[in-house]
Structures are given as structure tokens and as C-alpha cells.
């Protein structure tokens, strides 16, 4: 893992088309802006775990019919 120190308004480039910008630092919180092409999936880790637990609606309906 690469660890960087950045200040507000400083940027980090990932590859050719992703840019992270430190928007604001307030105490122990950092606000980060992400610029990326539409095909790049950006998801906070805590939401990724929740999204894996959620079944698509069509799977929920099929499960009810089988019961």
C-alpha cells in the first residue's frame, strides 16, 4: 500500500484518467473528490458490503414463488 501525505487542493493521479483531489481536511475527516470515467465503479467500502447482501428484485420474487 502506498501512503501519501496531501494538503487541501492537492491531487493524486491514478493511471491516465482518474484524479483524486483533497477537497477539505477538518479534524479527523478528509473530503476527497474523485474524477473518473463513467465506466469506473466507485463505491465506499461500507456500501460495497451492504450491496452484496442485497438481492436484485427478480431474485427476491423467484424465492417467494419457490416457497
HELIX and SHEET records of a PDB file:
HELIX    1   1 UNK A   45  UNK A   53  1                                   9    
HELIX    2   2 UNK A   57  UNK A   66  1                                  10    
SHEET    1   A 3 UNK A  11  UNK A  14  0                                        
SHEET    2   A 3 UNK A  18  UNK A  26 -1                                        
SHEET    3   A 3 UNK A  29  UNK A  35 -1                                        
END                                                                             
